[in-house]
Amino acid sequence: MEHTRPAQSTETTTSPERYFRLWSPDATAARVHVRRPLEQQDSSSSREHSSSTLPASTPTESEDITDDADTVIYPLHRTGEWWISDIPAQPGDRYAFSITTDPAAADDTTSTKDSDAIEWVGPFPDPCSERQPDGVHGFSEIWEPTYEFTCTQWRGRPLEGSVLYELHVGTFTPEGTFDGLIGKLPYLKNLGVTTIELMPVAPFGGTRNWGYDGTNWFAVQESYGGPDGLRELVDEAHQHGMAVCLDVVYNHFGPDGYYGGAFAPYTSGGSTGWGEVVNLVGDHSDTVRRLIMDAIRRWFTEFRIDALRLDAVHAFNDPGAHPILEQMNDVARDVTARTGIPRTLIAESDQNDPRIVSPVAAGGYGLAGQWCDDVHHAIHSAVSGEHHAYYGDFGSPQVLATALTRAFWHDGRYSQFRGRTHGRPIHHATQPASSFVTYTTTHDQTGNRAAGDRPSMNLTPEQQVAKAALVFTSPYTPMLFEGEEWGASTPFPFFASHESDELNELTKEGRKREFARAGWSDDAVPDPSAQSTFDSARLDWDELTEGSHQAIHDAYRKLIALREDFPLLRSGNFASISVSWHDDSGNPAAAAHGADVNASGALSTPPVVDESPGRGRWIRVDRFSPVTNTAVPAGGGNTASAQANGDNAISAFINLADEPAEVPLPHDSGINDWDVIFRFGASEGKEASSRMDTATTLETSTGEKSAGNDEETRVTLGPWETIIVTR
């Protein structure tokens, strides 16, 4: 049947008549256990509770669901793979399902009573429930929205030109709720954020969780504020001019409170490492796919979510001719066409596969964006000096230069960490650079460290801002992680508090084993289920106005503002960037260009990539208009160019060393007037972290202004100092 969701239309927030619906293709009989006021109950219905037996791998009971005097059991009738009630479902009804696969029940269409001859499975919550008011183990509820949207002027936001901000609802504010987050919307707006990216808000077992242990594709975690709280948050964000991106997980289910397997083949065996693989290719997988599409459409329509971040799409078992990513994008395009408001899909994938964002006509899946870990790894390795594990592939100057200009370092190159070639090339001449979301850290890159230590806990303020400057001057779409913008000193360790002590112990021991292989002691790995682990991850907002934290925050605000003030920095064009990394003598140790432009303004391929050996000291990033051919070399090489007008030339110089460095400023064709639009760090005679000059004319190391002469001029950068200039 075309409409697969159990209770509510995907196009509207209300439905004139709804019925209880359960997907259970192998059941021979099914029942719904309903709790509603006694005066509304059918007195002729049985209230007898059934016994339950299931294979050992499937839950046999939900301790939070027991039939009592207020529970009425109704039979369901089969319609294809689905079971549907004869009685309408009313808003506020609490309900659960039970089934049997006993052939003896097939002839009894009114099987509502226990029988020695019939063994019932359940009652369990609805796997497609729209609300779980008492948690993942409790009765489901027929949900009718109570919050009505009020924002009428919102017209959406495309990915290009956006600034994303990833956060965890439970740790972002002291309240740990949608309502608490609403109170911080003015702060995020003032920071320059355009899109709030929520880590998953699907229901999970226990009271604390990253969110990737969700058990249901349609409901919202009650402790955050439930479905109406999410609707209000989205509405308020739109009132503030910000989009909302929701992280969703369709590759596995969490281990605590997942009951779908008791009713239907939602999974197909095999493990992602986090749970069983979702059934995309096995028997009845068409229905699984339709349910995922229904869920995506529901986030876009009933909650007015602007974008979805698709977790770990590389974990999909999806070898078919019509990839699920393409199907998902079809839904996003359809809703966009119907509403006139852009709906965006952003994938997380570790495969370095540009087909994710390539147009369908070019053989791709057509998504708007994907996370790009290579840029993160290259920046982090260059600044932190870490070269262990996967950072071992990212230690050279050429890697950083290439990642900043080409997105993927692993584009078919050999990966020492993986022991094989990895990735495939991007078609830079046609692919927007803004398709790639880049960052200095994320929940993964912080939380997947043994202690959950943030970069800010190991780097100086200058180093943190240097990393941010590389992200914000790139042609990619930048994303921040909560608290990054002030160098938060709170860690973000992995946390998951399951209701089962056994699951908590298994999770804790699994984390210890994982990091023991990397040489970490057990004591260094926080217990994921401990209250103290979660509490340590809560942001300390008092830091925002303290010392170096405030200086870092001011620097981030200015870097974000530069992207608004200078459209060139928002240009998602690979042909608009060139990067060079220089040694102590100022010679380029590595250089790379996003794409070259010939005299007619057309892209030419392949780009110049200088494989010069050596270790760099300072890096130069040039952003320019790729439509002219006035050369402004970035450390040598043939590159695209800029005109001497407007913001058609912006250069960032960053000292990636602990000693001062003399940096020569560009000089060519009389274009020598440079204005400082950003400066952060310790110059000679300046206190560290205290200097951030803006909108001034740059003074050279000799005290002369860099105007009106063709002599090479130099500026001295202090350790890890960043300077950005325009002309």
C-alpha positions in Angstrom: 0.0 0.0 0.0 1.2 3.5 -0.8 0.8 5.1 2.6 2.8 3.1 5.1 2.9 5.2 8.2 0.7 4.0 11.0 -1.2 7.0 12.1 -0.8 10.3 10.2 -0.6 11.8 6.8 2.9 12.8 5.6 1.5 16.0 3.9 -0.6 17.5 6.7 -0.4 17.9 10.4 -3.8 16.4 11.0 -5.8 13.6 9.4 -9.7 13.4 9.6 -9.6 9.7 10.4 -6.7 7.5 11.4 -6.4 3.9 12.3 -3.9 1.7 14.1 -1.6 0.2 11.6 1.2 -2.4 12.1 3.7 -3.8 9.5 4.1 -7.5 10.3 4.2 -9.5 7.1 4.8 -12.9 8.7 2.2 -12.6 11.5 -0.9 -14.8 11.4 -2.9 -12.6 13.8 -2.3 -9.2 15.3 -3.8 -7.1 18.1 -3.7 -3.5 19.4 -3.8 -2.8 23.1 -5.4 0.6 23.6 -5.6 2.8 26.7 -8.2 5.6 26.6 -10.7 6.9 29.1 -13.1 4.2 30.2 -16.2 6.0 29.0 -14.8 5.8 25.4 -14.1 2.1 25.6 -16.1 -0.7 23.9 -17.3 -2.7 26.9 -17.6 -5.8 24.8 -13.9 -5.9 24.1 -11.7 -8.3 25.9 -9.2 -7.0 28.5 -7.3 -10.2 29.0 -3.5 -10.0 28.8 -1.6 -12.5 26.7 1.6 -14.4 27.3 4.7 -13.8 25.2 7.4 -16.1 23.8 10.2 -15.0 21.4 13.6 -16.3 20.2 16.4 -15.4 22.6 17.7 -12.7 20.3 14.4 -10.7 20.4 13.0 -9.0 23.5 10.3 -11.0 25.1 8.7 -8.3 27.1 8.5 -4.6 27.8 8.5 -4.0 31.5 6.8 -0.6 30.9 3.8 -2.1 29.0 1.3 -4.1 31.1 -2.4 -4.5 30.4 -4.7 -3.3 33.1 -8.3 -2.3 33.6 -7.9 0.7 31.3 -6.4 -1.4 28.5 -8.7 -2.7 25.7 -7.5 -5.3 23.2 -8.8 -5.0 19.7 -8.1 -7.4 16.8 -6.4 -6.1 13.6 -7.2 -7.4 10.1 -4.7 -8.0 7.4 -4.2 -5.8 4.4 -1.2 -7.1 2.4 1.8 -6.9 4.7 0.0 -4.6 7.1 -2.5 -5.1 9.9 -5.2 -2.4 10.4 -7.8 -1.7 13.1 -11.5 -1.4 12.5 -11.7 1.3 15.2 -10.4 4.8 14.6 -7.3 5.9 16.4 -7.9 9.0 18.5 -5.4 11.7 19.5 -4.0 10.9 22.9 -4.6 7.1 22.6 -1.9 5.1 24.2 -1.3 1.8 22.4 0.9 -1.2 21.8 0.8 -4.2 19.5 1.1 -7.9 19.9 1.3 -10.6 17.2 1.5 -14.3 16.7 2.9 -16.4 14.0 1.0 -19.5 15.2 -0.9 -21.0 12.2 -3.8 -21.9 14.5 -4.6 -18.2 14.9 -5.0 -17.6 11.1 -8.6 -18.9 11.2 -9.5 -16.8 14.2 -10.1 -13.2 13.0 -11.2 -12.1 16.5 -8.2 -13.4 18.5 -8.1 -11.1 21.4 -8.0 -13.6 24.2 -5.2 -15.7 25.6 -5.2 -19.3 24.5 -3.1 -22.2 25.5 -2.9 -23.0 21.8 -1.7 -19.5 20.8 1.5 -17.8 21.9 1.5 -14.0 21.5 4.5 -11.8 21.1 4.2 -8.5 22.9 2.6 -6.1 23.6 5.4 -3.9 22.4 5.5 -0.2 21.3 4.8 0.7 17.7 8.1 0.7 15.7 6.6 3.6 13.7 5.3 5.5 16.7 5.1 9.3 16.4 5.4 9.7 20.1 6.8 7.8 23.1 5.7 9.8 26.1 6.9 7.3 28.6 10.2 6.3 26.9 11.2 3.7 24.4 9.8 0.8 26.4 6.4 2.4 27.1 3.1 2.7 25.3 3.1 4.6 22.1 0.8 7.6 21.6 -1.3 8.8 18.7 0.1 12.3 18.4 -1.8 15.4 17.3 0.4 18.6 17.1 -0.4 21.2 19.6 2.2 23.8 18.5 1.1 25.8 15.4 3.8 27.4 13.2 3.8 31.2 13.2 6.7 32.1 10.9 5.4 32.9 7.5 8.3 34.7 6.0 10.9 31.9 5.9 12.0 31.0 2.4 14.8 28.6 3.3 18.5 28.5 2.7 20.7 26.6 0.3 23.9 25.0 1.5 26.2 27.3 -0.4 27.0 30.4 1.7 25.9 28.7 4.9 27.7 28.5 8.3 26.6 25.3 10.1 26.7 24.8 13.9 26.6 21.3 15.2 25.2 20.8 18.8 23.9 18.2 21.2 20.6 19.3 22.7 21.3 17.7 26.0 24.7 19.4 26.6 24.4 22.7 24.8 22.4 24.4 27.6 22.0 23.8 31.3 18.3 22.8 30.6 19.3 20.3 28.0 16.0 20.9 26.1 14.6 22.4 22.9 13.3 25.3 25.1 16.7 25.9 26.5 18.1 26.0 23.0 15.5 28.5 21.9 16.9 30.8 24.6 20.3 30.7 22.8 19.1 31.4 19.3 19.9 35.2 19.6 23.5 34.2 20.6 23.9 31.9 17.6 22.4 34.5 15.3 24.9 37.1 16.6 27.7 34.7 16.1 26.8 34.5 12.4 25.4 31.0 12.3 23.0 30.4 9.4 22.1 26.7 10.1 21.8 24.8 13.4 22.6 21.2 13.1 21.1 19.0 15.8 22.6 15.7 16.7 19.9 13.0 16.6 16.8 13.5 18.6 15.1 10.2 18.0 14.0 8.3 21.2 16.8 6.3 22.9 16.9 4.0 25.9 18.0 5.5 29.2 18.4 9.2 30.1 21.6 10.3 28.4 22.9 9.5 24.9 24.7 11.0 21.9 21.6 10.1 19.9 22.9 7.5 17.6 21.2 4.7 19.6 17.7 5.7 18.4 15.0 3.1 18.1 12.4 4.8 16.0 12.5 6.8 12.8 9.4 9.0 13.5 9.3 10.0 17.2 11.3 12.7 19.1 13.1 12.2 22.5 10.6 13.3 25.2 13.2 14.6 27.6 14.2 17.2 25.0 10.7 18.5 24.6 9.0 15.9 22.4 7.6 16.5 18.9 5.9 19.8 19.7 9.0 21.1 21.3 10.9 20.4 18.1 8.3 22.1 16.0 8.6 25.2 18.2 12.4 25.2 18.0 12.3 25.1 14.2 9.7 27.8 14.1 11.7 30.1 16.4 14.9 29.4 14.4 13.2 30.5 11.3 11.9 33.6 13.0 15.6 34.3 13.7 16.6 33.7 10.1 18.3 30.4 10.7 17.7 27.0 9.1 17.6 23.7 11.1 19.4 20.6 10.0 18.6 17.3 11.8 21.0 14.4 12.1 19.2 11.2 11.3 20.3 7.5 11.5 19.0 5.0 9.0 21.8 2.5 9.0 21.1 0.7 12.3 18.9 0.8 15.4 20.0 1.2 19.0 20.2 -1.8 21.3 17.9 -0.5 24.1 14.2 -0.2 23.3 14.2 -1.5 19.7 11.2 -3.7 19.2 10.8 -3.6 15.4 12.4 -7.0 14.9 9.6 -8.6 16.9 7.2 -7.6 14.2 9.0 -7.3 10.8 12.3 -7.6 9.1 13.6 -4.0 9.6 17.1 -5.4 9.7 18.7 -8.1 7.6 21.5 -9.5 9.7 25.1 -8.5 9.7 26.5 -5.7 11.8 27.5 -2.1 11.2 29.6 -2.1 14.4 26.8 -0.2 16.1 23.9 -2.6 15.4 22.3 -4.8 12.8 22.3 -3.7 9.2 19.0 -2.1 8.1 17.2 -4.3 5.5 17.6 -2.5 2.2 18.0 -5.5 -0.1 16.4 -8.5 1.5 12.8 -9.8 1.6 10.3 -7.0 2.3 13.0 -4.4 1.9 10.7 -2.3 -0.3 8.6 -1.5 2.7 11.7 -0.6 4.8 12.7 1.8 2.1 9.2 3.4 1.9 9.2 3.9 5.7 12.5 5.7 5.5 11.2 7.9 2.7 8.0 8.6 4.8 10.2 9.6 7.7 12.3 12.0 5.6 9.2 13.5 4.1 7.7 13.9 7.6 10.7 15.8 9.0 10.5 18.2 6.0 6.7 18.7 6.1 5.4 18.2 9.6 8.4 19.7 11.3 9.6 22.0 8.6 13.2 20.8 9.0 15.4 22.4 6.3 18.1 19.8 6.0 19.0 16.3 7.1 22.4 15.0 7.9 22.5 11.3 7.0 24.6 9.4 9.4 27.3 7.0 8.1 25.8 6.3 4.7 28.8 4.0 4.0 27.2 1.6 6.4 24.2 1.1 4.1 24.1 -2.4 2.5 22.7 -1.0 -0.8 24.1 -2.7 -4.0 20.9 -2.2 -6.0 20.3 -0.3 -9.2 18.4 2.5 -7.5 20.5 3.6 -4.5 18.7 4.7 -1.5 20.6 8.0 -1.4 19.1 8.8 -4.8 15.7 7.9 -3.5 16.1 10.1 -0.5 17.2 13.0 -2.7 14.1 12.4 -4.8 12.0 13.1 -1.7 13.9 16.3 -0.9 13.5 17.5 -4.4 9.8 16.7 -4.4 9.2 18.6 -1.2 11.3 21.5 -2.5 9.2 21.7 -5.6 5.9 21.5 -3.6 6.8 24.1 -1.1 9.2 26.4 -2.9 11.6 26.1 0.1 14.9 24.3 -0.5 15.3 21.0 1.4 18.8 19.7 1.7 20.5 16.4 2.3 24.0 16.2 3.7 25.7 12.8 3.9 28.4 11.5 6.3 30.6 9.1 4.4 34.2 7.9 4.9 34.4 6.6 1.4 35.6 9.8 -0.3 33.1 9.1 -3.1 32.2 12.3 -5.0 29.2 10.5 -6.6 27.3 11.3 -3.4 27.1 15.0 -4.4 27.5 14.6 -8.2 24.3 15.3 -10.3 22.1 12.3 -11.1 22.5 13.0 -14.8 26.3 12.6 -14.3 25.9 9.3 -12.6 25.8 10.6 -9.0 23.2 10.6 -6.3 22.5 14.3 -6.3 22.8 15.2 -2.6 23.6 18.8 -1.7 26.6 18.1 0.5 28.8 15.6 2.3 31.2 15.9 5.3 34.8 16.0 4.3 37.1 14.5 6.9 40.2 14.8 4.7 40.3 18.6 5.2 39.8 18.2 9.0 42.6 15.5 9.2 45.0 17.6 7.2 44.4 20.8 9.2 44.5 19.0 12.6 47.7 17.1 11.8 49.4 20.2 10.6 48.6 22.3 13.7 48.6 19.6 16.4 51.5 17.5 15.1 49.5 14.4 15.7 50.3 11.6 13.2 49.0 8.5 14.9 46.1 6.3 13.5 44.4 7.8 10.5 46.4 11.1 11.0 49.4 9.1 9.8 48.2 9.7 6.2 48.1 13.5 6.7 51.5 14.8 7.9 53.1 16.5 4.9 52.8 20.0 3.6 51.5 18.7 0.3 48.6 17.0 2.0 47.4 20.2 3.6 47.8 22.2 0.4 45.9 19.6 -1.6 43.1 19.1 0.9 42.5 22.9 1.1 42.2 23.2 -2.6 40.9 19.8 -3.8 38.9 18.5 -0.8 40.0 14.9 -1.0 43.6 13.9 -0.4 42.5 10.3 -0.8 41.1 10.5 -4.3 42.4 7.1 -5.3 45.8 7.5 -3.6 47.2 4.8 -1.4 46.3 5.0 2.3 48.9 3.7 4.7 46.3 3.6 7.5 43.9 1.5 5.4 46.6 -0.5 3.6 45.0 0.1 0.2 44.0 2.8 -2.2 41.1 4.9 -1.1 38.6 7.3 -2.7 38.1 8.6 -6.2 38.7 12.0 -7.9 36.3 14.9 -7.8 35.4 16.6 -11.1 36.5 20.0 -9.9 35.5 21.8 -13.0 31.8 21.2 -12.4 31.4 20.2 -8.8 30.8 23.1 -6.4 33.4 23.2 -3.6 30.5 24.3 -1.3 29.2 20.7 -1.5 31.9 19.7 1.0 31.3 20.5 4.7 34.5 21.2 6.5 35.4 21.8 10.2 38.1 21.9 12.8 36.3 19.4 14.9 32.9 17.6 15.2 31.2 15.3 17.7 33.0 12.4 16.2 36.5 13.9 16.0 36.2 15.0 19.6 34.1 12.3 21.2 35.9 9.4 19.5 39.1 10.3 21.2 39.6 8.2 24.3 39.0 11.0 26.8 36.8 13.1 24.6 39.3 15.9 24.7 38.6 18.9 22.5 41.3 20.5 20.4 41.0 23.5 22.7 42.3 21.4 25.6 45.6 20.7 23.8 46.2 23.8 21.6 46.9 27.4 22.2 44.4 30.1 21.3 46.6 31.0 18.4 46.6 27.5 17.1 42.8 27.2 17.5 42.2 30.4 15.5 44.8 29.3 12.9 42.7 26.1 12.3 39.5 28.1 12.1 41.1 30.6 9.6 42.0 27.8 7.3 38.4 26.5 7.3 36.7 30.0 7.0 39.0 31.1 4.1 38.4 27.9 2.2 35.7 27.6 -0.6 34.0 24.8 1.4 30.9 25.1 3.7 32.2 25.7 7.2 30.8 24.0 10.3 31.5 24.6 14.0 30.9 22.2 16.9 29.3 23.5 20.1 31.6 25.6 22.2 34.5 25.5 19.7 34.0 29.2 19.0 35.3 30.1 22.5 37.7 27.3 23.0 35.5 25.5 25.5 37.5 23.6 28.1 34.8 21.0 28.6 35.4 17.6 26.9 32.8 15.8 24.8 33.3 12.1 25.7 31.1 9.4 24.3 28.1 8.9 26.7 25.2 6.4 26.6 23.1 5.6 29.7 21.0 2.5 28.8 18.3 1.1 31.1 20.0 -2.3 31.0 23.0 -2.6 33.3 24.2 -5.4 31.0 24.2 -3.1 28.0 26.0 -0.4 30.0 28.7 -2.8 31.0 29.1 -4.1 27.5 29.4 -0.6 26.2 32.0 0.4 28.8 34.1 -2.7 28.1 33.9 -2.2 24.4 35.2 1.3 24.7 38.1 0.1 26.8 39.0 -2.6 24.3 38.9 -0.2 21.4 41.3 2.3 23.0 43.5 -0.3 24.6 44.6 -1.2 21.1 45.8 2.3 20.7 47.7 2.2 24.0 45.3 3.9 26.3 44.8 2.6 29.9 41.4 1.7 31.2 41.5 4.6 33.6 41.8 7.1 30.7 38.5 6.0 29.1 35.4 7.5 30.8 32.5 5.2 31.7 29.9 6.1 29.0 27.0 5.4 31.4 28.3 7.5 34.3 26.4 10.7 35.2 29.7 12.4 35.6 30.7 11.6 32.0 27.6 13.3 30.7 28.0 16.2 33.2 31.5 16.9 32.0 30.3 17.4 28.5 27.9 20.2 29.4 29.1 23.5 28.1 30.2 26.1 30.7 28.8 29.3 29.4 30.6 31.3 32.0 33.8 30.7 30.1 32.5 32.9 27.2 33.5 36.1 28.9 36.8 34.9 30.4 40.3 35.8 29.2 41.5 33.9 26.2 38.0 32.4 25.7 36.6 35.8 24.9 39.5 36.6 22.6 38.9 33.3 20.7 35.2 34.0 20.5 35.8 37.5 19.1 38.1 36.0 16.5 35.5 33.5 15.4 32.8 36.1 15.1 35.1 38.2 12.9 36.1 35.2 10.7 32.4 34.4 10.2 31.6 38.0 9.5 34.3 38.1 6.8 32.3 35.5 4.8 29.3 37.8 5.0 31.3 41.0 4.2 33.4 39.5 1.4 31.3 37.4 -1.1 34.5 36.0 -2.5 35.0 33.9 0.7 31.6 32.4 0.2 32.3 31.4 -3.4 32.0 27.6 -3.6 34.3 27.5 -6.6 37.4 25.3 -6.7 38.9 27.7 -9.2 39.0 30.5 -6.6 41.7 29.1 -4.3 45.4 28.6 -4.3 47.5 27.4 -1.4 51.3 27.4 -0.8 53.3 26.2 2.2 56.7 27.9 2.6 59.9 27.0 4.3 62.2 29.1 6.5 63.6 30.8 3.4 60.2 31.6 2.0 60.5 29.0 -0.7 57.3 26.9 -1.3 57.5 23.5 0.2 54.2 22.6 -1.4 51.6 24.3 -3.5 48.3 23.4 -5.0 45.5 25.1 -6.9 41.8 24.2 -6.9 41.6 24.6 -10.7 43.3 26.7 -13.3 41.6 29.3 -15.5 42.8 30.0 -19.0 42.9 33.3 -20.8 39.2 33.0 -21.9 38.1 32.4 -18.4 37.3 28.7 -18.9 38.5 26.0 -16.5 41.4 24.0 -17.6 42.5 20.7 -16.2 44.5 19.2 -14.7 45.4 21.8 -12.0 49.0 22.5 -11.1 50.1 20.5 -8.1 53.7 21.2 -7.0 55.1 18.1 -5.3 58.2 19.9 -3.9 59.7 18.2 -0.9 60.3 19.8 2.4 58.6 20.9 5.6 56.7 24.2 5.6 56.8 27.0 8.2 54.0 29.3 7.1 51.1 28.9 4.8 49.5 31.3 2.4 45.9 30.9 1.2 44.8 33.0 -1.8 41.1 33.5 -2.7 40.5 35.3 -6.0 38.0 35.8 -8.8 38.6 33.1 -11.3 37.3 35.1 -14.3 40.5 37.0 -15.2 44.0 36.1 -16.1 46.0 38.7 -14.1 48.5 36.4 -12.3 49.0 36.6 -8.6 51.3 33.7 -7.9 50.9 31.8 -4.6 54.5 30.7 -4.0 55.1 30.0 -7.7 53.2 28.0 -10.2 50.6 28.9 -12.7 47.3 29.9 -11.0 44.1 31.7 -11.7 44.1 35.3 -10.9 42.4 38.4 -9.5 41.6 41.9 -10.5 42.6 44.9 -8.4 39.1 45.9 -7.5 36.5 45.1 -4.8 37.2 42.0 -2.8 38.6 40.1 -5.8 41.8 39.2 -3.9 42.0 38.0 -0.3 45.1 36.4 1.1 45.6 34.7 4.5 49.1 34.2 6.0 49.4 31.8 8.9 52.6 31.0 10.8 52.4 27.3 11.6 55.4 27.3 13.9 56.5 28.2 17.4 59.0 30.9 16.2 58.3 34.2 14.3 58.4 34.1 10.6 58.9 36.9 8.0 56.3 36.7 5.2 56.7 38.5 1.9 53.5 40.1 0.7 52.3 39.6 -2.9 53.4 42.3 -5.4 52.5 42.4 -9.0 51.4 44.8 -11.7 51.1 47.7 -9.3 48.6 45.9 -7.1 50.2 46.7 -3.8 47.6 48.3 -1.5 46.7 45.7 1.2 44.3 46.3 4.0 44.3 44.0 7.1 40.8 42.6 7.6 41.8 40.1 10.3 44.8 39.6 12.6 45.1 37.3 15.6 48.1 36.2 17.5 51.5 37.4 18.9 53.5 39.7 16.7 56.9 40.9 17.8 56.5 42.9 21.0 52.8 42.0 21.2 51.2 39.9 23.9 49.9 36.6 22.7 46.2 36.3 22.0 45.7 40.0 22.4 46.2 41.4 18.9 43.4 41.4 16.4 43.6 44.3 14.0 40.9 44.9 11.4 40.3 47.4 8.7 43.8 48.9 8.8 46.5 49.3 6.3 49.2 46.7 6.8 52.5 47.9 8.2 55.5 46.0 6.9 58.4 44.9 9.1 60.4 48.0 8.1 57.5 50.3 9.1 56.5 51.2 5.6 53.0 50.8 4.2 52.7 48.3 1.4 51.6 50.9 -1.2 53.1 52.6 -4.2 56.2 50.5 -4.6 57.3 47.4 -6.5 59.8 46.3 -3.9 59.1 43.1 -2.0 57.7 44.0 1.4 57.6 41.6 4.4 55.6 41.4 7.6 56.7 39.5 10.7 54.2 37.0 12.0 54.5 35.8 15.6 54.2 32.1 16.5 50.9 30.7 15.1 49.8 34.2 14.2 47.1 34.6 11.5 46.8 37.6 9.2 44.2 38.1 6.4 44.5 40.9 3.9 42.5 42.2 1.0 43.1 44.8 -1.7 
